[in-house]
Amino acid sequence: MRIQMTVNGKVMEADVHPLRPLLRVLREDLGLTGTKEGCGEGECGACSIMMDGLLVNACCVPAIQAAGSEIFTIEGLGDDANPDQLQVSFVDEGAVHCGFCTPGMIMASRALLEEVPEPTLDQVRVALSGNLCRCTGYEKIYRAVDKAVKLGYTKTFKPRTNRCDKREPQFSKEEEGRYFSPRSLSEALNVLAEHPDCRLLAGGTDILPDIKNGKGEPRKVLNLFGVPELHGVELEGDVIRIKACTTNGEIIRSSLCREHLPALVEASARSGAPAIQNRATVGGNLANASGAADLPVILLALDARVRLASAKGTRTMTLKEFMPSYRKNACEAGEILESIEIPVPARGSRQRYFKRGSRKALTLSRVSLAMYLEEEDGVVKTFRMAAGSMSPLPMRLHKTEEAVIGKPLSQVVELASKAAYDEVNPRKSPSYRKRITSNLVRRFFEELQA
């Protein structure tokens, strides 16, 4: 496959395998070795670059999705003779030791500053949460970012231009009929109707780590990430529609989600670090049907439905119907998850998402809870609650819901806390998880009354 990219302002081309990680394309095919490989699974941030203006992990971007993109790497910032101010600040503040993580740290910092020119310390910490350093400690790195800002670094930024004239990958004869990169939903559905055995590729945060870990390479691949109709958040009457390839980052940045679905924004922000959030899709999170997934939990509490599409038409179903069992979804041959439908929450309703893991960032949940509540005249009118990481699939806690609905809000703290404790049935660490569940439910209702 031949692809063209704009890399650091220059048009570059490469003949590569469609699923070759962009990291290897940069380092081995284009000779840009500043970007480092650490974990190769999107967990360390050493390979952080910017693609089309967003921070990504180059190890988790397949070459087929890099075609026609604008890429910015550490080499594009400066060199020994003319270093960039951010690079100088890292040196001045002692934020460089072995240097292995430094290119990724600097690119993650640059991505933050392009979006937030004067970030708070908390914003810097969140932005760098996916970049691991085992040498300097993070305080010197935070100080380096702050110093660059105070020296007026962000005022020196200039727009970057994508100079590619060929945006589509050019497949070889051997690859034609096996790899597809459609640019419309109808084209994608027609391809899938003819090739129902295609592996669907969205954000790529699972498929490349799976290949790296020896789980096999798919023979046929249908790249859905470049289909415009599969991205975006829209208001359709009394329903908010989130397209399946919408990323966690797009949800976080969506004004519609921030206004109506703050708990979904929180769940998206707690799912991975920024570079992963800019790639991981809501559709992929649901289609994987994992008990530890973040988004299904809050979507269950929000009473979401899904819409599936094929060349024959569309159909809708509940989220529970879409995920019938662990790692299984309800898509039939030739069918994809097209969008998620969420009823617009009632005015004055409350929603929360809680996640507890082994650490605050970059962690799988040990307990995740989501709650949605409507009250009327001090009485609970509607209450939906879902739990994750305590069963093969996220689940609604119907007994807890029934115990609360119709009761005065002032009297349900102990009732809801005990009901949730009794209803969850974790397979591992049951005492810990039941207690955490009970405490978080208590916290939700106490905050409502505060």
C-alpha positions in Angstrom: 0.0 0.0 0.0 1.3 3.4 -0.9 0.4 6.3 1.3 1.1 10.0 1.3 1.4 12.2 4.4 2.4 15.7 5.4 5.1 15.2 8.0 6.5 18.3 9.7 5.4 20.4 6.7 6.8 18.2 4.0 5.0 15.7 1.8 6.3 12.2 2.3 5.4 8.9 0.8 5.9 5.3 1.9 5.1 1.8 0.6 3.9 -0.1 3.7 1.5 -2.8 4.9 -1.9 -1.4 5.7 -1.7 -2.4 9.3 1.9 -1.4 9.9 2.0 0.9 13.0 2.6 4.5 12.2 5.4 4.4 14.7 7.3 2.0 12.5 6.5 4.0 9.4 8.0 7.1 11.0 11.1 5.4 12.5 12.0 2.8 9.9 10.5 3.9 6.6 10.9 7.7 7.0 14.0 7.8 9.3 12.4 10.0 11.9 13.7 8.2 15.0 12.9 10.9 17.5 9.6 9.2 18.3 10.3 6.3 20.6 8.8 2.9 21.2 8.1 1.9 24.7 5.2 -0.5 25.3 3.9 -0.6 21.8 0.3 -0.8 23.2 -0.6 2.8 23.9 0.2 2.8 27.6 3.5 4.7 28.0 3.2 7.7 25.7 6.8 7.4 24.4 5.5 7.4 20.8 3.2 10.5 21.3 2.9 12.6 18.1 0.2 14.9 16.7 -1.9 13.8 13.8 -4.4 16.2 12.3 -4.0 18.5 15.3 -4.6 15.9 17.9 -2.3 13.9 20.2 -2.1 10.2 19.4 0.0 7.2 20.2 1.8 6.4 16.9 2.0 2.7 18.0 -1.8 2.4 17.8 -2.4 4.1 14.5 -2.4 1.7 11.5 -0.8 3.1 8.3 -4.1 2.8 6.5 -5.5 5.5 8.7 -2.5 7.8 8.4 -2.9 8.2 4.6 -3.5 11.8 3.7 -3.0 13.1 7.3 -1.0 16.0 8.7 1.6 14.7 11.1 3.8 16.6 13.6 6.7 14.9 15.4 9.4 16.0 17.7 11.7 16.6 14.7 9.2 19.3 13.6 9.8 21.4 16.7 13.5 22.2 16.5 17.0 20.8 16.3 20.3 21.2 18.1 21.1 24.4 16.2 17.7 25.9 16.7 15.8 24.3 19.5 12.2 25.0 20.2 11.4 27.0 23.4 9.6 24.1 25.0 12.6 21.9 24.4 14.9 24.6 26.0 12.5 24.8 29.0 12.8 21.0 29.5 16.5 21.3 29.6 16.6 24.4 31.8 14.3 22.8 34.4 16.1 19.5 34.5 13.1 17.7 33.0 15.3 15.4 30.9 17.3 12.5 32.4 17.6 9.4 30.2 15.6 11.2 27.6 13.6 8.2 26.4 10.2 9.6 27.4 11.1 13.2 26.5 9.9 13.4 22.9 6.5 12.1 23.9 6.3 14.4 26.9 7.2 17.4 24.8 4.6 16.5 22.1 1.9 15.9 24.6 2.7 19.3 26.2 2.6 20.9 22.8 -0.7 19.4 22.0 -2.1 20.7 25.3 -0.8 24.2 24.7 -2.2 24.4 21.2 -5.7 23.7 22.7 -5.2 25.5 26.1 -2.6 28.3 25.8 -2.5 29.0 29.5 -3.3 25.7 31.3 -3.6 25.2 35.0 -1.4 22.7 36.8 -4.3 20.2 36.9 -4.7 20.6 33.2 -1.0 19.9 32.6 -1.2 16.8 34.8 -4.2 15.4 33.0 -2.6 16.2 29.6 0.5 14.3 30.5 -1.2 11.4 32.4 -0.6 9.0 29.5 3.2 9.8 29.4 5.2 7.8 31.8 8.6 8.9 33.2 10.8 6.6 35.4 13.7 9.1 36.0 13.0 12.7 36.7 9.7 12.7 38.5 7.0 14.8 37.1 7.3 18.1 38.9 10.3 19.2 36.8 8.3 18.4 33.7 5.3 20.4 34.9 7.6 23.3 35.7 9.1 23.2 32.2 5.7 23.5 30.6 4.9 26.4 32.9 8.1 28.1 32.1 7.5 27.9 28.3 4.1 29.4 28.8 5.4 32.3 30.9 8.1 33.0 28.2 5.3 33.5 25.6 5.8 30.2 23.8 2.2 29.8 22.7 2.4 33.1 20.9 4.9 31.7 18.5 2.6 29.0 17.2 1.8 29.0 13.4 -0.9 27.1 11.6 0.2 23.9 9.9 -1.0 23.0 6.5 -1.8 19.6 5.1 0.0 19.6 1.7 -1.1 16.1 0.6 -2.8 15.9 -2.8 -3.5 12.2 -2.4 -5.6 11.5 0.6 -6.6 7.9 -0.1 -4.3 4.8 0.4 -3.3 3.2 -2.9 -3.6 -0.6 -2.4 -1.4 -3.1 -4.3 -3.1 -5.8 -6.4 -2.5 -8.3 -3.5 -4.2 -6.0 -1.1 -7.2 -5.1 -3.3 -10.2 -7.0 -2.1 -8.8 -7.5 1.3 -8.3 -3.9 2.6 -11.0 -1.2 2.3 -11.0 2.4 3.3 -14.4 3.8 2.3 -15.3 7.5 2.5 -19.1 7.2 2.9 -21.4 5.1 4.9 -23.2 3.6 1.9 -19.8 2.6 0.4 -18.8 0.9 3.7 -22.1 -1.0 4.0 -21.9 -2.2 0.3 -18.3 -3.4 1.0 -19.5 -5.2 4.1 -22.4 -6.8 2.2 -20.0 -8.2 -0.3 -17.3 -9.1 2.3 -19.1 -9.9 5.5 -15.9 -11.5 6.9 -14.1 -8.2 7.1 -12.7 -7.2 10.5 -14.0 -3.8 11.4 -11.4 -1.2 12.2 -12.3 2.0 14.1 -9.9 3.7 16.5 -7.3 0.9 16.3 -6.6 0.9 20.1 -7.3 -2.9 20.3 -6.3 -4.4 16.9 -2.7 -3.3 16.8 -1.9 -4.3 20.4 -3.6 -7.7 19.7 -1.4 -8.2 16.6 1.7 -7.3 18.6 0.7 -9.8 21.3 0.4 -12.6 18.8 -3.4 -12.8 18.6 -3.2 -13.0 14.8 -3.7 -10.5 11.9 -7.1 -10.3 10.2 -7.2 -11.4 6.6 -9.7 -8.7 5.6 -10.1 -5.2 7.1 -12.7 -2.5 6.6 -11.5 0.8 7.9 -14.5 2.8 9.3 -12.7 5.6 11.0 -12.6 7.8 7.9 -16.4 7.7 7.3 -17.7 11.2 8.1 -21.3 9.9 8.7 -19.9 7.8 11.6 -18.6 10.8 13.5 -20.4 13.5 15.5 -22.9 14.3 18.2 -26.3 15.6 17.1 -29.6 16.7 18.7 -32.6 15.1 16.9 -35.8 16.2 18.6 -35.8 14.7 22.1 -32.9 12.3 21.3 -29.1 12.9 21.3 -27.5 10.8 18.6 -23.8 9.8 19.0 -22.3 8.3 15.9 -20.4 5.1 16.4 -16.9 6.3 15.5 -17.1 9.4 17.7 -14.1 9.3 19.9 -14.0 9.8 23.7 -12.1 13.0 23.0 -14.9 14.2 20.7 -17.4 13.5 23.4 -15.3 15.4 26.0 -15.2 18.4 23.6 -18.8 18.3 22.6 -20.8 21.3 23.9 -24.0 19.2 23.5 -22.6 16.4 25.7 -21.2 18.8 28.3 -24.7 20.5 28.6 -26.9 17.4 28.6 -24.6 14.4 29.4 -22.0 15.5 31.9 -21.7 12.0 33.3 -20.9 10.6 29.9 -18.2 13.3 29.5 -16.8 12.2 32.9 -16.8 8.5 31.9 -15.0 9.4 28.6 -12.4 11.5 30.5 -11.8 8.6 32.9 -11.3 6.1 30.0 -7.6 6.1 29.1 -5.3 9.1 28.6 -5.7 12.0 26.1 -3.9 10.2 23.3 -6.1 7.1 23.7 -9.2 9.3 24.1 -8.5 10.9 20.7 -8.7 7.4 19.1 -10.9 5.1 21.1 -14.5 5.2 19.8 -17.8 4.8 21.6 -18.9 2.2 19.1 -15.8 0.1 19.8 -16.3 0.4 23.5 -19.8 -1.1 23.2 -19.1 -3.6 20.5 -16.4 -5.3 22.5 -19.0 -6.1 25.1 -16.6 -6.2 28.1 -17.6 -6.1 31.7 -14.8 -3.6 32.5 -15.8 -1.1 29.8 -16.5 2.4 31.0 -19.1 3.8 28.6 -21.7 1.0 28.6 -22.2 1.6 32.4 -23.3 5.3 32.0 -25.2 4.6 28.8 -27.3 1.9 30.6 -28.1 4.5 33.3 -29.0 7.0 30.6 -31.4 4.5 29.0 -29.5 4.5 25.7 -30.4 2.4 22.6 -28.3 1.5 19.6 -29.0 1.7 15.9 -27.5 -0.9 13.6 -27.1 -0.5 9.9 -26.5 -2.7 6.8 -27.0 -2.4 3.1 -30.6 -3.7 3.8 -31.5 -0.9 6.2 -31.4 -0.1 9.9 -32.8 -1.5 13.2 -32.7 -0.3 16.8 -32.5 -2.2 20.1 -31.7 -1.7 23.7 -28.1 -1.7 24.9 -28.7 -4.9 26.9 -30.0 -6.6 23.7 -26.9 -5.4 21.8 -24.6 -7.0 24.3 -26.2 -10.4 25.0 -23.1 -12.0 26.5 -19.4 -11.4 27.3 -17.4 -10.3 24.2 -20.5 -10.9 21.9 -22.6 -8.3 20.2 -25.8 -8.5 18.2 -24.5 -7.4 14.9 -25.4 -9.8 12.1 -23.3 -10.5 9.0 -23.0 -7.3 7.0 -24.1 -5.1 9.8 -22.4 -2.4 11.9 -23.2 -0.4 14.9 -24.1 3.0 13.4 -25.0 5.2 16.3 -26.2 5.4 19.9 -29.5 7.1 20.8 -29.9 8.8 24.2 -33.1 10.4 25.4 -32.5 14.1 26.3 -32.3 14.1 30.1 -35.2 15.9 31.9 -34.5 19.4 33.1 -33.3 19.3 36.7 -32.4 15.6 36.5 -29.1 14.4 38.2 -26.5 12.0 36.7 -23.2 10.8 38.0 -20.4 8.4 37.0 -18.0 6.9 39.5 -14.9 4.8 38.7 -12.5 3.2 41.2 -9.4 1.3 40.2 -5.8 0.7 41.3 -4.9 4.3 40.5 -6.5 7.5 39.4 -5.5 7.5 35.7 -4.8 4.8 33.1 -6.5 2.1 35.0 -9.2 -0.6 34.4 -12.1 -0.1 36.8 -12.6 -2.4 39.8 -15.9 -0.8 40.4 -17.8 1.5 38.1 -21.2 3.0 38.9 -23.6 5.3 37.0 -26.8 6.8 38.3 -29.6 8.9 36.8 -32.4 10.4 38.9 -35.4 12.6 38.4 -37.4 13.9 41.4 -40.8 15.6 41.7 -41.8 17.5 44.9 -39.1 15.8 46.8 -40.0 12.3 45.7 -37.9 10.1 43.5 -39.8 9.8 40.2 -37.2 8.0 38.0 -34.0 6.3 39.1 -31.7 4.2 36.9 -28.5 2.7 38.1 -25.9 0.5 36.4 -22.7 -1.2 37.6 -19.6 -2.4 35.8 -16.6 -4.6 36.5 -18.5 -6.9 38.9 -20.1 -9.2 36.3 -19.4 -10.5 32.8 -21.3 -7.5 31.4 -22.3 -4.1 32.8 -25.8 -4.5 34.3 -28.7 -2.4 35.6 -29.4 -2.8 39.3 -33.2 -3.1 39.1 -33.8 -4.1 42.7 -32.0 -1.0 43.9 -34.0 1.1 41.5 -37.3 -0.4 42.7 -36.3 0.2 46.3 -35.8 3.9 45.7 -38.5 4.9 43.2 -41.5 6.5 44.8 -39.7 7.2 48.1 -39.0 10.7 49.5 -35.5 11.7 48.5 -34.7 12.6 52.1 -35.2 9.0 53.2 -33.4 6.9 50.6 -29.7 7.3 51.6 -29.6 4.2 53.8 -32.2 2.3 51.8 -30.3 2.7 48.5 -26.9 2.1 50.0 -28.0 -1.2 51.5 -30.0 -2.3 48.4 -27.0 -1.8 46.2 -24.7 -3.6 48.6 -27.1 -6.6 48.6 -27.6 -6.6 44.8 -24.1 -6.6 43.4 -22.4 -10.0 43.4 -18.7 -9.5 42.4 -16.8 -12.7 41.6 -13.5 -11.3 42.9 -12.9 -9.2 46.1 -16.6 -9.3 46.9 -16.3 -7.6 50.3 -14.2 -4.7 48.9 -16.4 -4.2 45.9 -19.7 -4.4 47.7 -18.5 -1.9 50.3 -17.2 0.5 47.6 -20.5 0.2 45.8 -22.5 1.0 48.9 -20.3 4.0 49.8 -20.6 5.5 46.3 -24.4 5.1 46.3 -24.5 6.8 49.7 -22.3 9.6 48.4 -24.6 10.2 45.4 -27.7 10.6 47.5 -25.9 12.7 50.2 -24.7 15.1 47.5 -28.2 15.4 46.2 -29.4 16.5 49.7 -26.4 18.8 50.4 
